[in-house]
Amino acid sequence: MFDYFDEVRKLVESAKADLLFVDPFLDAEFVSRYLPHVPDGTAVRLLARERMASLKSAVAAFSAQNNIVVEARSAAGFHDRYIFVDGLACYQSGASFKDGAKKTPTTLTQITDAFAVVQSTYENLWAQGTPA
């Protein structure tokens, strides 16, 4: 479990300009676990759906206290979970980022061969999403 969270933390810390998390189940626990590791000046975008009230209040509190722009949007039509780092790299998570490997083993896999298609799909969902 720690290894999963540590690898996601390293990806978050590597960002220089933009992070896009795609996960229907993002919530306040996700915000407290990962967003403190976002480098200053990095914009954070969260595409979620199921726990928007919890996510929205945590994002508002975090943004008010820190020098990090965080925007959350809700959209339908997705199930998988991804993190996009600076528009240059994409990783798919086998479990929700908030749960990681708590209950069962999971993987964090870099998407290389289908990167452009996956990125385009989720950037379009982001653009069509409803601001939280």
C-alpha distance (Angstrom), angle and dihedral (degrees) to the residues before:
residue distance angle dihedral
M1 . . .
F2 3.81 . .
D3 3.80 91.9 .
Y4 3.82 91.0 57.3
F5 3.79 93.9 49.7
D6 3.78 91.4 43.9
E7 3.81 92.3 53.4
V8 3.82 91.9 49.5
R9 3.81 89.2 48.1
K10 3.81 90.1 53.6
L11 3.81 90.5 52.1
V12 3.80 90.6 49.7
E13 3.80 91.5 49.6
S14 3.81 91.4 49.4
A15 3.81 93.5 61.6
K16 3.77 117.9 109.0
A17 3.82 103.8 177.0
D18 3.81 115.9 -0.1
L19 3.78 142.3 16.2
L20 3.79 122.6 -171.8
F21 3.79 116.6 -170.1
V22 3.80 116.9 -168.3
D23 3.79 113.8 -167.4
P24 3.81 128.2 129.2
F25 3.81 91.0 -144.7
L26 3.81 103.8 52.5
D27 3.81 111.8 141.0
A28 3.82 144.2 153.3
E29 3.81 91.8 -64.9
F30 3.80 89.8 58.1
V31 3.82 90.8 51.3
S32 3.81 93.8 52.4
R33 3.80 93.5 43.9
Y34 3.81 100.8 49.2
L35 3.78 114.5 11.9
P36 3.82 95.6 70.1
H37 3.83 85.7 66.0
V38 3.82 95.3 56.2
P39 3.82 110.5 114.5
D40 3.80 116.3 -117.5
G41 3.78 112.6 -91.7
T42 3.81 94.1 27.4
A43 3.79 115.0 124.6
V44 3.79 115.5 -138.1
R45 3.80 124.4 -152.3
L46 3.79 121.1 -171.5
L47 3.80 120.5 -165.0
A48 3.79 108.6 -167.8
R49 3.79 141.5 139.4
E50 3.80 121.3 -175.9
R51 3.82 106.2 56.2
M52 3.78 101.6 31.2
A53 3.83 97.1 142.8
S54 3.80 92.3 56.1
L55 3.80 91.9 42.4
K56 3.80 94.3 47.2
S57 3.81 95.1 52.6
A58 3.81 93.2 45.5
V59 3.82 92.1 48.0
A60 3.82 91.4 50.0
A61 3.81 92.5 50.4
F62 3.81 93.6 44.4
S63 3.80 93.7 47.5
A64 3.81 92.1 48.2
Q65 3.80 91.1 54.0
N66 3.81 100.1 40.1
N67 3.79 138.2 49.4
I68 3.79 93.4 -116.0
V69 3.79 127.5 109.4
V70 3.81 109.6 -135.6
E71 3.78 122.5 -179.0
A72 3.80 123.9 -176.1
R73 3.79 126.7 -163.8
S74 3.75 134.6 179.5
A75 3.79 124.9 -139.0
A76 3.77 139.1 164.4
G77 3.77 127.5 -134.6
F78 3.80 104.0 58.3
H79 3.78 137.0 93.7
D80 3.80 107.5 163.7
R81 3.78 124.3 89.9
Y82 3.79 125.2 -129.5
I83 3.77 142.0 166.0
F84 3.80 118.2 -152.1
V85 3.80 115.5 -162.4
D86 3.81 117.3 -155.4
G87 3.81 90.6 -31.7
L88 3.79 87.3 -76.3
A89 3.79 105.1 89.0
C90 3.80 136.2 31.7
Y91 3.78 130.1 -163.3
Q92 3.79 126.8 -171.8
S93 3.78 119.4 -146.9
G94 3.79 120.7 -149.6
A95 3.82 90.3 -148.6
S96 3.76 136.7 30.3
F97 3.81 111.9 -72.9
K98 3.78 90.3 -124.1
D99 3.82 92.6 56.0
G100 3.79 102.2 33.5
A101 3.76 109.0 166.6
K102 3.82 96.7 -22.2
K103 3.80 96.4 122.9
T104 3.80 105.9 15.2
P105 3.78 136.8 8.1
T106 3.80 115.6 -86.0
T107 3.78 141.0 173.3
L108 3.77 139.3 -127.6
T109 3.80 107.1 -148.2
Q110 3.80 128.0 -173.4
I111 3.79 113.0 -129.5
T112 3.80 110.4 -141.8
D113 3.80 111.8 146.4
A114 3.83 95.2 48.4
F115 3.81 96.7 30.3
A116 3.83 97.4 120.3
V117 3.81 93.8 48.8
V118 3.80 94.2 45.2
Q119 3.80 92.1 46.6
S120 3.80 92.1 48.9
T121 3.81 91.9 48.7
Y122 3.79 94.2 53.5
E123 3.80 96.2 39.0
N124 3.82 86.7 55.8
L125 3.81 91.4 49.3
W126 3.80 88.7 48.6
A127 3.81 91.6 51.1
Q128 3.81 91.0 50.2
G129 3.81 94.6 43.0
T130 3.78 125.0 111.8
P131 3.83 114.5 -113.3
A132 3.79 112.9 -115.7
